[in-house]
Amino acid sequence: MFASFGVVAFRIIWIGTFLYYLSIFTGIIARGALAKELGGTNTALGLVTLSFGATSLLCTPMGGVIADRFPKRRVMVASTGLLAFSSAWLGVTELLDITEFWMLIVVSAIQAVAFALLVPSRMAYTVELVGPGLIPNAVALSQVSMNFNRVLGPAVAGAMLGVSTLSYRAIYLSAAVLAVLAMVCFSFLAPGNPDPNRQKRAPLAEMIEGLEYARSSTTIRLVMVLAIAITMVGFPYVAFLPSVSEDFFDAGAAGYARLSLVGALGGLVAGLSIARSSLAQGRRIQFMSAVGIGVSLIFLGWAPTFVIAGVAATFLGASTAGFQSMNGTMALSAADPSLHGRVQSLLGLGFSAFGLASLPLGILADAIGLRITLALMGVVVIAIAVSVQLVWINTDRREAAEATAG
C-alpha cells in the first residue's frame, strides 16, 4: 500500500503536497461559506467557481508545456508561492474587515493559475521518481494526501468558523503559512530538469503535439473524454454544498463543513483501498466510480434529512477519489515520459470545465431548484459513463478484429 514511500524524493513531494492541500482545503471551506454570505445565491457560488474554471481553461494547457520544458522544482516552488499570496491577501482583507465579493473571484483566478502550473509538474515529477511499476501506487497515495486533507481541512476550518475571534481571517492566514511551508519543502528536491535530448519546439507547437499524442492513443483519448465530461457535469456539486447545508437543512457553515468532512472520509478510505490495486483493474474501477458519482448525486438531491445527505456525500467522496485516481494512473501509464506534463494538463482540463459548468448549473438551480438540478447532474453522469464504456468495448473489439485479420 505504501511502496512509493520507499523513494526519498517521493516522501518530500508527498509532505509538500500534504501541506498545500491542507492550505487549499481549509481555504475552500472558508471561500464557500464566505461566498454564500457575501453573494447569497447559487449563481454567486457558481460565479466564484467559474472564475477558477475559465482561468484554468486558459492556463492549464500551457502548464503542461511548462512542466515538460523547465525544471519542475522551480515551477512547483513558484506556483505554491502564488497560493500563499492569494490566501494571505484574503487573510489581510478579513483582518481589516474590507473583503468584498469580487475579491473571491480574483483569488479563485489566481489559484487557478497556480494549480495550472503546479499539478502537471508535480505529477510528472512524481512519475519520474517512482518509475512505471509504482505509478498506480504513487497516484493513489497522492489522492490519499488530498483526501486526508479533505477530512482535516474542513475540521480545522469548521473549528475556526465556530470562534468569532478567529473565523475567516485565521483560516486564510493559516493557509498562507502552510503554503509557505510547502514551498520550503519542495526546495529540498533535486531540480527535476527536462529531458536534455527532447526536441525543442515553440510552446504552441509543443501544446499541439500533446493534443495530437493524446488523440492518437485510444486509452489516453477515452480516459480524457470520460474525465473531462464527468468532471464538468458531476463535480460542480462541490460548489453547491453550502446551499445543500443552508437551504435544505438550515445547517449553515458548520453543516457545510460536516458534509465536506464525511465526503473526504469516503475519499480517504477509497484512496487507501485503491493504493493496493493494479493497472489491470483500472477500467473497472474507473467505470464503477463514475456510475457511483451519478447515483450519489441523485441520492443527494433526494435526501430528506441531513444524515442521509451525509451518507450521499460520503459515497460521492469515495467515488470521486476512485475516479480521479484511475484517470491519472491510466493516462500517465500509457503516456511517453517526455509528455507526462502535457498529458496531466489535459486531465486538468476537466476541472476547468467543472468551473465553467458551475455558473449555468447554479442559474439552473436557482430557476428549477437545487434538488432537481443535482438529480439531473447524476443522470447525465451515468449516461456519459455508460456511453464511453460502450465506445471503449466496441473499440477493443474492432482493434482485436483488425489484429486478427492482420
C-alpha positions as CSV (number, residue, x, y, z in Angstrom):
1,M,0.0,0.0,0.0
2,F,2.8,2.4,0.8
3,A,5.5,1.2,-1.6
4,S,6.2,4.6,-3.1
5,F,7.3,5.9,0.3
6,G,10.5,3.9,-0.2
7,V,11.6,6.7,-2.6
8,V,13.0,9.6,-0.5
9,A,12.1,12.2,-3.1
10,F,8.6,10.9,-3.2
11,R,8.3,11.4,0.5
12,I,9.4,15.0,0.2
13,I,6.9,15.7,-2.6
14,W,4.2,14.0,-0.6
15,I,4.8,16.1,2.5
16,G,4.9,19.3,0.5
17,T,1.7,18.2,-1.3
18,F,0.1,17.4,2.1
19,L,0.9,20.9,3.3
20,Y,-0.5,22.8,0.3
21,Y,-3.6,20.6,0.2
22,L,-4.3,21.4,3.8
23,S,-3.8,25.0,2.9
24,I,-6.3,24.7,0.0
25,F,-9.0,22.7,1.7
26,T,-9.2,24.9,4.8
27,G,-9.4,27.9,2.4
28,I,-12.0,26.3,0.2
29,I,-14.4,25.8,3.1
30,A,-14.0,29.4,4.1
31,R,-14.4,30.6,0.5
32,G,-17.6,28.7,0.0
33,A,-19.1,29.9,3.3
34,L,-17.9,33.5,2.6
35,A,-19.2,33.4,-1.0
36,K,-22.6,32.3,0.3
37,E,-22.5,35.1,2.9
38,L,-21.5,37.8,0.5
39,G,-23.3,36.6,-2.6
40,G,-26.3,34.9,-1.2
41,T,-27.3,32.8,-4.2
42,N,-26.4,29.6,-6.1
43,T,-25.5,31.8,-9.0
44,A,-22.9,33.6,-6.9
45,L,-21.4,30.4,-5.8
46,G,-21.2,29.3,-9.4
47,L,-19.6,32.6,-10.4
48,V,-16.7,32.1,-8.0
49,T,-16.1,28.6,-9.4
50,L,-16.5,30.0,-12.9
51,S,-13.6,32.3,-12.3
52,F,-11.4,29.3,-11.4
53,G,-12.6,27.3,-14.3
54,A,-12.3,30.0,-17.0
55,T,-8.8,30.9,-15.9
56,S,-7.8,27.3,-15.6
57,L,-9.1,26.5,-19.1
58,L,-6.7,29.2,-20.5
59,C,-3.7,28.3,-18.4
60,T,-3.7,24.5,-17.9
61,P,-2.5,23.5,-21.4
62,M,0.4,25.9,-21.1
63,G,1.1,24.5,-17.6
64,G,1.7,21.1,-19.1
65,V,4.1,22.6,-21.7
66,I,6.0,24.4,-18.9
67,A,6.2,21.1,-16.9
68,D,8.0,19.4,-19.8
69,R,10.2,22.4,-20.7
70,F,11.5,23.7,-17.3
71,P,13.0,22.4,-14.1
72,K,10.0,21.0,-12.2
73,R,11.2,22.1,-8.7
74,R,11.3,25.7,-9.9
75,V,7.8,25.6,-11.2
76,M,6.4,23.9,-8.1
77,V,8.0,26.5,-5.7
78,A,6.8,29.4,-7.8
79,S,3.2,28.1,-8.1
80,T,3.0,27.3,-4.4
81,G,4.1,30.9,-3.8
82,L,1.0,32.1,-5.7
83,L,-1.2,30.0,-3.5
84,A,0.5,31.6,-0.4
85,F,-0.1,35.1,-1.8
86,S,-3.8,34.5,-2.6
87,S,-4.5,33.2,0.9
88,A,-2.5,36.0,2.6
89,W,-4.5,38.6,0.6
90,L,-7.9,37.4,1.9
91,G,-6.5,36.9,5.4
92,V,-5.4,40.5,5.5
93,T,-8.7,41.9,4.0
94,E,-10.6,39.9,6.6
95,L,-8.4,41.2,9.3
96,L,-9.1,44.7,8.1
97,D,-12.8,43.9,7.5
98,I,-12.7,45.1,3.9
99,T,-13.4,41.8,2.0
100,E,-15.7,42.2,-1.0
101,F,-17.3,39.5,-3.2
102,W,-15.1,40.5,-6.2
103,M,-12.0,39.6,-4.2
104,L,-13.2,36.0,-4.0
105,I,-13.4,35.9,-7.8
106,V,-9.9,37.3,-8.3
107,V,-8.4,34.9,-5.7
108,S,-10.1,32.0,-7.5
109,A,-8.4,33.1,-10.7
110,I,-5.0,33.4,-9.0
111,Q,-5.4,29.9,-7.5
112,A,-6.4,28.5,-10.9
113,V,-3.1,29.9,-12.4
114,A,-1.2,28.3,-9.5
115,F,-2.8,24.9,-10.0
116,A,-2.4,25.0,-13.8
117,L,1.4,25.3,-13.2
118,L,1.7,23.1,-10.1
119,V,-0.2,19.9,-10.8
120,P,1.3,18.9,-14.1
121,S,4.9,19.5,-12.8
122,R,4.2,17.7,-9.6
123,M,2.6,14.6,-11.2
124,A,5.2,14.4,-14.0
125,Y,8.0,14.6,-11.4
126,T,6.3,12.0,-9.2
127,V,6.0,9.5,-12.1
128,E,9.7,10.1,-13.0
129,L,10.8,9.5,-9.4
130,V,8.9,6.2,-8.7
131,G,9.1,4.6,-12.1
132,P,6.5,2.8,-14.2
133,G,5.8,-0.1,-11.8
134,L,4.7,2.2,-9.0
135,I,2.6,4.7,-10.9
136,P,-0.8,3.3,-9.7
137,N,0.5,3.3,-6.1
138,A,2.0,6.8,-6.3
139,V,-1.1,8.3,-7.9
140,A,-3.3,6.7,-5.3
141,L,-1.1,7.9,-2.4
142,S,-1.3,11.4,-3.9
143,Q,-5.0,11.1,-3.8
144,V,-4.8,9.9,-0.2
145,S,-2.9,13.1,0.7
146,M,-5.6,15.2,-0.9
147,N,-8.5,13.2,0.7
148,F,-6.9,13.2,4.1
149,N,-6.8,17.0,3.9
150,R,-10.4,17.0,2.8
151,V,-11.0,15.5,6.2
152,L,-8.6,17.6,8.2
153,G,-9.2,20.9,6.3
154,P,-13.0,21.1,6.9
155,A,-12.4,20.0,10.6
156,V,-9.9,22.8,11.1
157,A,-12.0,25.4,9.1
158,G,-15.2,24.3,10.9
159,A,-13.5,24.8,14.3
160,M,-12.2,28.3,13.3
161,L,-15.5,29.3,11.9
162,G,-17.1,28.5,15.2
163,V,-14.9,31.0,17.0
164,S,-15.8,34.6,16.2
165,T,-12.3,35.9,17.1
166,L,-10.8,33.5,14.5
167,S,-13.2,32.9,11.7
168,Y,-12.2,33.6,8.1
169,R,-9.1,35.7,8.9
170,A,-7.4,32.9,10.9
171,I,-8.3,30.4,8.2
172,Y,-6.7,32.3,5.4
173,L,-3.6,33.4,7.3
174,S,-3.0,29.9,8.4
175,A,-3.5,28.7,4.8
176,A,-0.8,31.2,3.7
177,V,1.7,29.9,6.3
178,L,1.0,26.3,5.2
179,A,1.7,27.2,1.6
180,V,5.0,28.8,2.5
181,L,6.0,25.6,4.4
182,A,5.2,23.6,1.2
183,M,7.4,25.9,-0.8
184,V,10.3,25.2,1.7
185,C,9.6,21.5,1.4
186,F,9.7,21.5,-2.4
187,S,13.0,23.5,-2.3
188,F,14.8,20.3,-1.0
189,L,14.1,18.4,-4.2
190,A,16.5,17.9,-7.0
191,P,15.9,20.4,-9.9
192,G,13.9,17.9,-12.0
193,N,15.4,19.1,-15.2
194,P,13.6,18.2,-18.5
195,D,15.0,15.5,-20.8
196,P,18.1,17.1,-22.4
197,N,17.5,15.1,-25.6
198,R,14.0,16.3,-26.1
199,Q,13.3,18.1,-29.4
200,K,12.8,21.8,-28.7
201,R,9.9,23.5,-30.4
202,A,7.8,26.6,-29.9
203,P,5.5,26.4,-26.9
204,L,2.4,26.4,-29.1
205,A,3.8,23.6,-31.2
206,E,4.5,21.6,-28.1
207,M,1.0,22.1,-26.9
208,I,-0.4,20.9,-30.2
209,E,2.0,17.9,-30.1
210,G,0.5,16.9,-26.7
211,L,-3.0,17.2,-28.1
212,E,-2.2,15.1,-31.1
213,Y,-0.4,12.5,-29.0
214,A,-3.5,12.2,-26.7
215,R,-5.8,11.8,-29.7
216,S,-3.6,9.1,-31.3
217,S,-3.8,6.8,-28.2
218,T,-7.1,5.0,-27.6
219,T,-6.5,4.7,-23.9
220,I,-5.5,8.3,-23.3
221,R,-8.2,9.6,-25.6
222,L,-11.0,7.8,-23.9
223,V,-9.7,8.5,-20.4
224,M,-9.6,12.2,-21.3
225,V,-13.1,12.2,-22.7
226,L,-14.5,10.5,-19.7
227,A,-12.5,12.5,-17.2
228,I,-13.4,15.9,-18.7
229,A,-17.1,15.1,-19.3
230,I,-17.8,13.7,-15.9
231,T,-15.8,16.2,-14.1
232,M,-17.6,19.0,-15.9
233,V,-21.1,17.7,-15.2
234,G,-20.7,15.9,-11.8
235,F,-18.1,17.9,-9.8
236,P,-19.9,21.2,-9.6
237,Y,-21.8,19.6,-6.7
238,V,-18.9,20.8,-4.5
239,A,-19.8,24.5,-5.2
240,F,-23.4,23.8,-4.1
241,L,-22.7,22.1,-0.8
242,P,-23.1,25.4,1.1
243,S,-26.6,25.6,-0.3
244,V,-27.4,22.0,0.4
245,S,-26.5,22.6,4.1
246,E,-28.2,26.0,4.4
247,D,-31.2,25.7,2.1
248,F,-32.1,22.1,2.6
249,F,-31.4,21.7,6.3
250,D,-30.7,25.1,7.7
251,A,-27.3,23.8,9.0
252,G,-25.2,26.8,7.9
253,A,-21.4,26.9,7.5
254,A,-21.0,24.2,10.2
255,G,-23.2,21.8,8.2
256,Y,-21.3,22.6,5.1
257,A,-18.0,21.7,6.9
258,R,-19.5,18.4,8.1
259,L,-20.7,17.4,4.6
260,S,-17.3,18.2,3.2
261,L,-15.8,16.2,6.1
262,V,-17.7,13.0,5.5
263,G,-17.1,13.2,1.8
264,A,-13.4,13.4,2.4
265,L,-13.6,10.4,4.7
266,G,-15.2,8.4,1.9
267,G,-12.4,9.6,-0.4
268,L,-9.7,8.7,2.1
269,V,-11.0,5.1,2.6
270,A,-11.3,4.7,-1.2
271,G,-7.9,6.1,-1.8
272,L,-6.2,3.7,0.6
273,S,-8.1,0.8,-1.0
274,I,-7.1,1.8,-4.5
275,A,-3.4,2.1,-3.4
276,R,-3.4,-1.7,-3.4
277,S,-4.8,-2.0,-6.9
278,S,-3.1,-2.7,-10.2
279,L,-3.3,-1.1,-13.6
280,A,-5.2,-4.1,-14.9
281,Q,-8.1,-3.1,-12.6
282,G,-8.2,0.4,-13.9
283,R,-11.1,0.4,-16.3
284,R,-13.4,-1.5,-14.0
285,I,-12.7,0.8,-11.1
286,Q,-13.0,3.9,-13.3
287,F,-16.4,2.9,-14.6
288,M,-17.8,1.8,-11.3
289,S,-16.6,5.1,-9.7
290,A,-18.2,7.1,-12.5
291,V,-21.5,5.4,-12.0
292,G,-21.1,5.8,-8.3
293,I,-20.8,9.6,-8.7
294,G,-24.0,9.7,-10.7
295,V,-26.0,7.6,-8.3
296,S,-24.7,9.6,-5.3
297,L,-25.7,12.9,-6.9
298,I,-29.3,11.6,-7.4
299,F,-29.3,10.4,-3.8
300,L,-28.0,13.8,-2.5
301,G,-30.7,15.6,-4.4
302,W,-33.4,13.4,-2.9
303,A,-32.0,13.3,0.7
304,P,-34.8,14.2,3.1
305,T,-32.6,14.6,6.2
306,F,-29.1,15.9,6.9
307,V,-27.9,12.4,7.9
308,I,-29.0,10.9,4.5
309,A,-27.3,13.8,2.8
310,G,-24.2,12.9,4.7
311,V,-24.3,9.3,3.5
312,A,-24.7,10.6,-0.1
313,A,-21.7,12.9,0.4
314,T,-19.6,10.0,1.8
315,F,-20.3,7.9,-1.3
316,L,-19.7,10.9,-3.5
317,G,-16.3,11.4,-1.9
318,A,-15.4,7.7,-2.3
319,S,-16.5,7.6,-6.0
320,T,-14.7,10.8,-6.8
321,A,-11.4,9.5,-5.3
322,G,-11.6,6.3,-7.2
323,F,-12.4,8.1,-10.5
324,Q,-9.6,10.6,-10.2
325,S,-7.0,8.0,-9.1
326,M,-7.7,5.8,-12.1
327,N,-7.8,8.6,-14.6
328,G,-4.3,9.7,-13.6
329,T,-3.0,6.1,-13.4
330,M,-4.3,5.0,-16.8
331,A,-3.3,8.2,-18.7
332,L,0.2,8.5,-17.2
333,S,0.9,4.8,-17.5
334,A,0.1,4.9,-21.2
335,A,2.0,8.1,-22.0
336,D,5.6,8.7,-23.1
337,P,7.6,10.2,-20.2
338,S,8.6,13.2,-22.2
339,L,4.9,14.2,-22.5
340,H,3.8,13.4,-18.9
341,G,3.3,17.1,-18.1
342,R,1.2,17.8,-21.1
343,V,-0.9,14.6,-20.6
344,Q,-1.5,15.6,-17.0
345,S,-2.5,19.1,-18.0
346,L,-5.1,17.7,-20.4
347,L,-6.6,15.7,-17.5
348,G,-6.7,19.0,-15.6
349,L,-9.0,20.5,-18.3
350,G,-11.8,18.5,-16.6
351,F,-11.5,20.9,-13.6
352,S,-11.6,23.9,-15.9
353,A,-14.8,22.5,-17.5
354,F,-16.2,21.9,-14.0
355,G,-15.6,25.6,-13.2
356,L,-17.2,26.7,-16.4
357,A,-20.3,24.5,-15.8
358,S,-20.8,25.7,-12.3
359,L,-22.4,29.0,-13.3
360,P,-25.0,27.7,-15.7
361,L,-25.8,24.9,-13.3
362,G,-26.1,27.5,-10.5
363,I,-28.5,29.5,-12.6
364,L,-30.5,26.3,-13.4
365,A,-30.6,25.5,-9.7
366,D,-32.0,29.0,-8.9
367,A,-34.6,28.5,-11.6
368,I,-35.9,24.9,-11.1
369,G,-34.5,24.0,-7.6
370,L,-31.2,22.6,-6.5
371,R,-32.6,19.1,-5.7
372,I,-33.8,18.7,-9.3
373,T,-30.5,20.0,-10.7
374,L,-28.5,17.6,-8.6
375,A,-30.6,14.7,-9.8
376,L,-30.3,15.8,-13.4
377,M,-26.5,16.0,-13.0
378,G,-26.5,12.4,-11.7
379,V,-28.5,11.1,-14.6
380,V,-26.2,12.8,-17.1
381,V,-23.1,11.4,-15.4
382,I,-24.4,7.9,-15.6
383,A,-25.3,8.3,-19.2
384,I,-21.8,9.6,-20.0
385,A,-20.1,6.7,-18.2
386,V,-22.2,4.0,-19.9
387,S,-21.8,5.7,-23.4
388,V,-18.0,5.9,-23.1
389,Q,-17.7,2.3,-21.8
390,L,-19.7,1.1,-24.8
391,V,-17.4,3.0,-27.2
392,W,-14.4,1.5,-25.4
393,I,-15.8,-2.0,-25.7
394,N,-16.5,-1.5,-29.4
395,T,-13.0,-0.1,-30.0
396,D,-11.4,-3.1,-28.3
397,R,-13.4,-5.4,-30.5
398,R,-12.5,-3.6,-33.6
399,E,-8.8,-3.5,-32.8
400,A,-8.8,-7.1,-31.9
401,A,-10.5,-8.0,-35.2
402,E,-8.0,-5.9,-37.1
403,A,-5.1,-7.6,-35.3
404,T,-6.5,-11.0,-36.1
405,A,-7.1,-10.1,-39.8
406,G,-3.5,-8.7,-40.0
